[in-house]
Amino acid sequence: AARDAEAAIGRLEAEKRTLMAKLADAGFYARAKPEEISAINIRLAAIAGEIEVKEAAWLEAEAALEAAAG
């Protein structure tokens, strides 16, 4: 479970970096439709929530592993 959560966090972080790079490109705003910019911002907010959930799952799984080992 810890590895699954860690992998999911990695995928979400990669997606976040990709979206942030788009938003950092000044030319993007000239080319993009307002709906696309809005969709990216909505997805970034969702990613933040998903990362929070996955981090909690990861911490819980790590604690369970430590308890089982200890």
Phi and psi restraints in degrees (range 20) as a CNS / XPLOR table:
assign (resid 1 and name C) (resid 2 and name N)
       (resid 2 and name CA) (resid 2 and name C) 1.0 -64.4 20.0 2
assign (resid 2 and name N) (resid 2 and name CA)
       (resid 2 and name C) (resid 3 and name N) 1.0 -41.6 20.0 2
assign (resid 2 and name C) (resid 3 and name N)
       (resid 3 and name CA) (resid 3 and name C) 1.0 -67.3 20.0 2
assign (resid 3 and name N) (resid 3 and name CA)
       (resid 3 and name C) (resid 4 and name N) 1.0 -38.6 20.0 2
assign (resid 3 and name C) (resid 4 and name N)
       (resid 4 and name CA) (resid 4 and name C) 1.0 -62.3 20.0 2
assign (resid 4 and name N) (resid 4 and name CA)
       (resid 4 and name C) (resid 5 and name N) 1.0 -45.2 20.0 2
assign (resid 4 and name C) (resid 5 and name N)
       (resid 5 and name CA) (resid 5 and name C) 1.0 -64.0 20.0 2
assign (resid 5 and name N) (resid 5 and name CA)
       (resid 5 and name C) (resid 6 and name N) 1.0 -41.8 20.0 2
assign (resid 5 and name C) (resid 6 and name N)
       (resid 6 and name CA) (resid 6 and name C) 1.0 -63.4 20.0 2
assign (resid 6 and name N) (resid 6 and name CA)
       (resid 6 and name C) (resid 7 and name N) 1.0 -41.4 20.0 2
assign (resid 6 and name C) (resid 7 and name N)
       (resid 7 and name CA) (resid 7 and name C) 1.0 -65.1 20.0 2
assign (resid 7 and name N) (resid 7 and name CA)
       (resid 7 and name C) (resid 8 and name N) 1.0 -41.8 20.0 2
assign (resid 7 and name C) (resid 8 and name N)
       (resid 8 and name CA) (resid 8 and name C) 1.0 -63.5 20.0 2
assign (resid 8 and name N) (resid 8 and name CA)
       (resid 8 and name C) (resid 9 and name N) 1.0 -41.2 20.0 2
assign (resid 8 and name C) (resid 9 and name N)
       (resid 9 and name CA) (resid 9 and name C) 1.0 -61.2 20.0 2
assign (resid 9 and name N) (resid 9 and name CA)
       (resid 9 and name C) (resid 10 and name N) 1.0 -42.6 20.0 2
assign (resid 9 and name C) (resid 10 and name N)
       (resid 10 and name CA) (resid 10 and name C) 1.0 -60.5 20.0 2
assign (resid 10 and name N) (resid 10 and name CA)
       (resid 10 and name C) (resid 11 and name N) 1.0 -43.3 20.0 2
assign (resid 10 and name C) (resid 11 and name N)
       (resid 11 and name CA) (resid 11 and name C) 1.0 -65.1 20.0 2
assign (resid 11 and name N) (resid 11 and name CA)
       (resid 11 and name C) (resid 12 and name N) 1.0 -42.5 20.0 2
assign (resid 11 and name C) (resid 12 and name N)
       (resid 12 and name CA) (resid 12 and name C) 1.0 -65.2 20.0 2
assign (resid 12 and name N) (resid 12 and name CA)
       (resid 12 and name C) (resid 13 and name N) 1.0 -41.5 20.0 2
assign (resid 12 and name C) (resid 13 and name N)
       (resid 13 and name CA) (resid 13 and name C) 1.0 -63.0 20.0 2
assign (resid 13 and name N) (resid 13 and name CA)
       (resid 13 and name C) (resid 14 and name N) 1.0 -39.0 20.0 2
assign (resid 13 and name C) (resid 14 and name N)
       (resid 14 and name CA) (resid 14 and name C) 1.0 -64.7 20.0 2
assign (resid 14 and name N) (resid 14 and name CA)
       (resid 14 and name C) (resid 15 and name N) 1.0 -43.6 20.0 2
assign (resid 14 and name C) (resid 15 and name N)
       (resid 15 and name CA) (resid 15 and name C) 1.0 -62.6 20.0 2
assign (resid 15 and name N) (resid 15 and name CA)
       (resid 15 and name C) (resid 16 and name N) 1.0 -40.6 20.0 2
assign (resid 15 and name C) (resid 16 and name N)
       (resid 16 and name CA) (resid 16 and name C) 1.0 -61.4 20.0 2
assign (resid 16 and name N) (resid 16 and name CA)
       (resid 16 and name C) (resid 17 and name N) 1.0 -44.9 20.0 2
assign (resid 16 and name C) (resid 17 and name N)
       (resid 17 and name CA) (resid 17 and name C) 1.0 -60.9 20.0 2
assign (resid 17 and name N) (resid 17 and name CA)
       (resid 17 and name C) (resid 18 and name N) 1.0 -41.2 20.0 2
assign (resid 17 and name C) (resid 18 and name N)
       (resid 18 and name CA) (resid 18 and name C) 1.0 -61.7 20.0 2
assign (resid 18 and name N) (resid 18 and name CA)
       (resid 18 and name C) (resid 19 and name N) 1.0 -46.8 20.0 2
assign (resid 18 and name C) (resid 19 and name N)
       (resid 19 and name CA) (resid 19 and name C) 1.0 -67.2 20.0 2
assign (resid 19 and name N) (resid 19 and name CA)
       (resid 19 and name C) (resid 20 and name N) 1.0 -39.8 20.0 2
assign (resid 19 and name C) (resid 20 and name N)
       (resid 20 and name CA) (resid 20 and name C) 1.0 -64.7 20.0 2
assign (resid 20 and name N) (resid 20 and name CA)
       (resid 20 and name C) (resid 21 and name N) 1.0 -36.4 20.0 2
assign (resid 20 and name C) (resid 21 and name N)
       (resid 21 and name CA) (resid 21 and name C) 1.0 -64.1 20.0 2
assign (resid 21 and name N) (resid 21 and name CA)
       (resid 21 and name C) (resid 22 and name N) 1.0 -39.1 20.0 2
assign (resid 21 and name C) (resid 22 and name N)
       (resid 22 and name CA) (resid 22 and name C) 1.0 -60.5 20.0 2
assign (resid 22 and name N) (resid 22 and name CA)
       (resid 22 and name C) (resid 23 and name N) 1.0 -46.7 20.0 2
assign (resid 22 and name C) (resid 23 and name N)
       (resid 23 and name CA) (resid 23 and name C) 1.0 -67.3 20.0 2
assign (resid 23 and name N) (resid 23 and name CA)
       (resid 23 and name C) (resid 24 and name N) 1.0 -26.6 20.0 2
assign (resid 23 and name C) (resid 24 and name N)
       (resid 24 and name CA) (resid 24 and name C) 1.0 -77.9 20.0 2
assign (resid 24 and name N) (resid 24 and name CA)
       (resid 24 and name C) (resid 25 and name N) 1.0 -15.8 20.0 2
assign (resid 24 and name C) (resid 25 and name N)
       (resid 25 and name CA) (resid 25 and name C) 1.0 -81.6 20.0 2
assign (resid 25 and name N) (resid 25 and name CA)
       (resid 25 and name C) (resid 26 and name N) 1.0 111.7 20.0 2
assign (resid 25 and name C) (resid 26 and name N)
       (resid 26 and name CA) (resid 26 and name C) 1.0 -59.0 20.0 2
assign (resid 26 and name N) (resid 26 and name CA)
       (resid 26 and name C) (resid 27 and name N) 1.0 -35.0 20.0 2
assign (resid 26 and name C) (resid 27 and name N)
       (resid 27 and name CA) (resid 27 and name C) 1.0 -66.8 20.0 2
assign (resid 27 and name N) (resid 27 and name CA)
       (resid 27 and name C) (resid 28 and name N) 1.0 -24.2 20.0 2
assign (resid 27 and name C) (resid 28 and name N)
       (resid 28 and name CA) (resid 28 and name C) 1.0 -58.3 20.0 2
assign (resid 28 and name N) (resid 28 and name CA)
       (resid 28 and name C) (resid 29 and name N) 1.0 -41.2 20.0 2
assign (resid 28 and name C) (resid 29 and name N)
       (resid 29 and name CA) (resid 29 and name C) 1.0 -66.8 20.0 2
assign (resid 29 and name N) (resid 29 and name CA)
       (resid 29 and name C) (resid 30 and name N) 1.0 -29.0 20.0 2
assign (resid 29 and name C) (resid 30 and name N)
       (resid 30 and name CA) (resid 30 and name C) 1.0 -74.7 20.0 2
assign (resid 30 and name N) (resid 30 and name CA)
       (resid 30 and name C) (resid 31 and name N) 1.0 -31.5 20.0 2
assign (resid 30 and name C) (resid 31 and name N)
       (resid 31 and name CA) (resid 31 and name C) 1.0 -91.2 20.0 2
assign (resid 31 and name N) (resid 31 and name CA)
       (resid 31 and name C) (resid 32 and name N) 1.0 -32.0 20.0 2
assign (resid 31 and name C) (resid 32 and name N)
       (resid 32 and name CA) (resid 32 and name C) 1.0 -81.1 20.0 2
assign (resid 32 and name N) (resid 32 and name CA)
       (resid 32 and name C) (resid 33 and name N) 1.0 150.1 20.0 2
assign (resid 32 and name C) (resid 33 and name N)
       (resid 33 and name CA) (resid 33 and name C) 1.0 -80.4 20.0 2
assign (resid 33 and name N) (resid 33 and name CA)
       (resid 33 and name C) (resid 34 and name N) 1.0 150.9 20.0 2
assign (resid 33 and name C) (resid 34 and name N)
       (resid 34 and name CA) (resid 34 and name C) 1.0 -55.0 20.0 2
assign (resid 34 and name N) (resid 34 and name CA)
       (resid 34 and name C) (resid 35 and name N) 1.0 -34.1 20.0 2
assign (resid 34 and name C) (resid 35 and name N)
       (resid 35 and name CA) (resid 35 and name C) 1.0 -64.7 20.0 2
assign (resid 35 and name N) (resid 35 and name CA)
       (resid 35 and name C) (resid 36 and name N) 1.0 -35.5 20.0 2
assign (resid 35 and name C) (resid 36 and name N)
       (resid 36 and name CA) (resid 36 and name C) 1.0 -68.5 20.0 2
assign (resid 36 and name N) (resid 36 and name CA)
       (resid 36 and name C) (resid 37 and name N) 1.0 -42.5 20.0 2
assign (resid 36 and name C) (resid 37 and name N)
       (resid 37 and name CA) (resid 37 and name C) 1.0 -62.3 20.0 2
assign (resid 37 and name N) (resid 37 and name CA)
       (resid 37 and name C) (resid 38 and name N) 1.0 -44.3 20.0 2
assign (resid 37 and name C) (resid 38 and name N)
       (resid 38 and name CA) (resid 38 and name C) 1.0 -62.3 20.0 2
assign (resid 38 and name N) (resid 38 and name CA)
       (resid 38 and name C) (resid 39 and name N) 1.0 -43.0 20.0 2
assign (resid 38 and name C) (resid 39 and name N)
       (resid 39 and name CA) (resid 39 and name C) 1.0 -62.3 20.0 2
assign (resid 39 and name N) (resid 39 and name CA)
       (resid 39 and name C) (resid 40 and name N) 1.0 -39.0 20.0 2
assign (resid 39 and name C) (resid 40 and name N)
       (resid 40 and name CA) (resid 40 and name C) 1.0 -64.9 20.0 2
assign (resid 40 and name N) (resid 40 and name CA)
       (resid 40 and name C) (resid 41 and name N) 1.0 -44.4 20.0 2
assign (resid 40 and name C) (resid 41 and name N)
       (resid 41 and name CA) (resid 41 and name C) 1.0 -64.1 20.0 2
assign (resid 41 and name N) (resid 41 and name CA)
       (resid 41 and name C) (resid 42 and name N) 1.0 -38.3 20.0 2
assign (resid 41 and name C) (resid 42 and name N)
       (resid 42 and name CA) (resid 42 and name C) 1.0 -65.0 20.0 2
assign (resid 42 and name N) (resid 42 and name CA)
       (resid 42 and name C) (resid 43 and name N) 1.0 -43.2 20.0 2
assign (resid 42 and name C) (resid 43 and name N)
       (resid 43 and name CA) (resid 43 and name C) 1.0 -64.8 20.0 2
assign (resid 43 and name N) (resid 43 and name CA)
       (resid 43 and name C) (resid 44 and name N) 1.0 -39.1 20.0 2
assign (resid 43 and name C) (resid 44 and name N)
       (resid 44 and name CA) (resid 44 and name C) 1.0 -61.4 20.0 2
assign (resid 44 and name N) (resid 44 and name CA)
       (resid 44 and name C) (resid 45 and name N) 1.0 -39.9 20.0 2
assign (resid 44 and name C) (resid 45 and name N)
       (resid 45 and name CA) (resid 45 and name C) 1.0 -64.8 20.0 2
assign (resid 45 and name N) (resid 45 and name CA)
       (resid 45 and name C) (resid 46 and name N) 1.0 -41.0 20.0 2
assign (resid 45 and name C) (resid 46 and name N)
       (resid 46 and name CA) (resid 46 and name C) 1.0 -65.2 20.0 2
assign (resid 46 and name N) (resid 46 and name CA)
       (resid 46 and name C) (resid 47 and name N) 1.0 -41.4 20.0 2
assign (resid 46 and name C) (resid 47 and name N)
       (resid 47 and name CA) (resid 47 and name C) 1.0 -59.7 20.0 2
assign (resid 47 and name N) (resid 47 and name CA)
       (resid 47 and name C) (resid 48 and name N) 1.0 -42.8 20.0 2
assign (resid 47 and name C) (resid 48 and name N)
       (resid 48 and name CA) (resid 48 and name C) 1.0 -58.4 20.0 2
assign (resid 48 and name N) (resid 48 and name CA)
       (resid 48 and name C) (resid 49 and name N) 1.0 -43.4 20.0 2
assign (resid 48 and name C) (resid 49 and name N)
       (resid 49 and name CA) (resid 49 and name C) 1.0 -66.0 20.0 2
assign (resid 49 and name N) (resid 49 and name CA)
       (resid 49 and name C) (resid 50 and name N) 1.0 -41.1 20.0 2
assign (resid 49 and name C) (resid 50 and name N)
       (resid 50 and name CA) (resid 50 and name C) 1.0 -65.3 20.0 2
assign (resid 50 and name N) (resid 50 and name CA)
       (resid 50 and name C) (resid 51 and name N) 1.0 -40.4 20.0 2
assign (resid 50 and name C) (resid 51 and name N)
       (resid 51 and name CA) (resid 51 and name C) 1.0 -62.3 20.0 2
assign (resid 51 and name N) (resid 51 and name CA)
       (resid 51 and name C) (resid 52 and name N) 1.0 -42.1 20.0 2
assign (resid 51 and name C) (resid 52 and name N)
       (resid 52 and name CA) (resid 52 and name C) 1.0 -59.6 20.0 2
assign (resid 52 and name N) (resid 52 and name CA)
       (resid 52 and name C) (resid 53 and name N) 1.0 -44.5 20.0 2
assign (resid 52 and name C) (resid 53 and name N)
       (resid 53 and name CA) (resid 53 and name C) 1.0 -64.5 20.0 2
assign (resid 53 and name N) (resid 53 and name CA)
       (resid 53 and name C) (resid 54 and name N) 1.0 -44.9 20.0 2
assign (resid 53 and name C) (resid 54 and name N)
       (resid 54 and name CA) (resid 54 and name C) 1.0 -66.6 20.0 2
assign (resid 54 and name N) (resid 54 and name CA)
       (resid 54 and name C) (resid 55 and name N) 1.0 -36.8 20.0 2
assign (resid 54 and name C) (resid 55 and name N)
       (resid 55 and name CA) (resid 55 and name C) 1.0 -65.2 20.0 2
assign (resid 55 and name N) (resid 55 and name CA)
       (resid 55 and name C) (resid 56 and name N) 1.0 -39.4 20.0 2
assign (resid 55 and name C) (resid 56 and name N)
       (resid 56 and name CA) (resid 56 and name C) 1.0 -63.7 20.0 2
assign (resid 56 and name N) (resid 56 and name CA)
       (resid 56 and name C) (resid 57 and name N) 1.0 -42.1 20.0 2
assign (resid 56 and name C) (resid 57 and name N)
       (resid 57 and name CA) (resid 57 and name C) 1.0 -64.1 20.0 2
assign (resid 57 and name N) (resid 57 and name CA)
       (resid 57 and name C) (resid 58 and name N) 1.0 -40.2 20.0 2
assign (resid 57 and name C) (resid 58 and name N)
       (resid 58 and name CA) (resid 58 and name C) 1.0 -63.5 20.0 2
assign (resid 58 and name N) (resid 58 and name CA)
       (resid 58 and name C) (resid 59 and name N) 1.0 -46.0 20.0 2
assign (resid 58 and name C) (resid 59 and name N)
       (resid 59 and name CA) (resid 59 and name C) 1.0 -61.7 20.0 2
assign (resid 59 and name N) (resid 59 and name CA)
       (resid 59 and name C) (resid 60 and name N) 1.0 -40.8 20.0 2
assign (resid 59 and name C) (resid 60 and name N)
       (resid 60 and name CA) (resid 60 and name C) 1.0 -64.2 20.0 2
assign (resid 60 and name N) (resid 60 and name CA)
       (resid 60 and name C) (resid 61 and name N) 1.0 -43.4 20.0 2
assign (resid 60 and name C) (resid 61 and name N)
       (resid 61 and name CA) (resid 61 and name C) 1.0 -65.8 20.0 2
assign (resid 61 and name N) (resid 61 and name CA)
       (resid 61 and name C) (resid 62 and name N) 1.0 -41.3 20.0 2
assign (resid 61 and name C) (resid 62 and name N)
       (resid 62 and name CA) (resid 62 and name C) 1.0 -63.2 20.0 2
assign (resid 62 and name N) (resid 62 and name CA)
       (resid 62 and name C) (resid 63 and name N) 1.0 -41.4 20.0 2
assign (resid 62 and name C) (resid 63 and name N)
       (resid 63 and name CA) (resid 63 and name C) 1.0 -63.5 20.0 2
assign (resid 63 and name N) (resid 63 and name CA)
       (resid 63 and name C) (resid 64 and name N) 1.0 -40.0 20.0 2
assign (resid 63 and name C) (resid 64 and name N)
       (resid 64 and name CA) (resid 64 and name C) 1.0 -64.8 20.0 2
assign (resid 64 and name N) (resid 64 and name CA)
       (resid 64 and name C) (resid 65 and name N) 1.0 -40.2 20.0 2
assign (resid 64 and name C) (resid 65 and name N)
       (resid 65 and name CA) (resid 65 and name C) 1.0 -64.0 20.0 2
assign (resid 65 and name N) (resid 65 and name CA)
       (resid 65 and name C) (resid 66 and name N) 1.0 -43.2 20.0 2
assign (resid 65 and name C) (resid 66 and name N)
       (resid 66 and name CA) (resid 66 and name C) 1.0 -64.4 20.0 2
assign (resid 66 and name N) (resid 66 and name CA)
       (resid 66 and name C) (resid 67 and name N) 1.0 -40.7 20.0 2
assign (resid 66 and name C) (resid 67 and name N)
       (resid 67 and name CA) (resid 67 and name C) 1.0 -64.9 20.0 2
assign (resid 67 and name N) (resid 67 and name CA)
       (resid 67 and name C) (resid 68 and name N) 1.0 -39.3 20.0 2
assign (resid 67 and name C) (resid 68 and name N)
       (resid 68 and name CA) (resid 68 and name C) 1.0 -69.5 20.0 2
assign (resid 68 and name N) (resid 68 and name CA)
       (resid 68 and name C) (resid 69 and name N) 1.0 -34.1 20.0 2
assign (resid 68 and name C) (resid 69 and name N)
       (resid 69 and name CA) (resid 69 and name C) 1.0 -81.4 20.0 2
assign (resid 69 and name N) (resid 69 and name CA)
       (resid 69 and name C) (resid 70 and name N) 1.0 -25.9 20.0 2
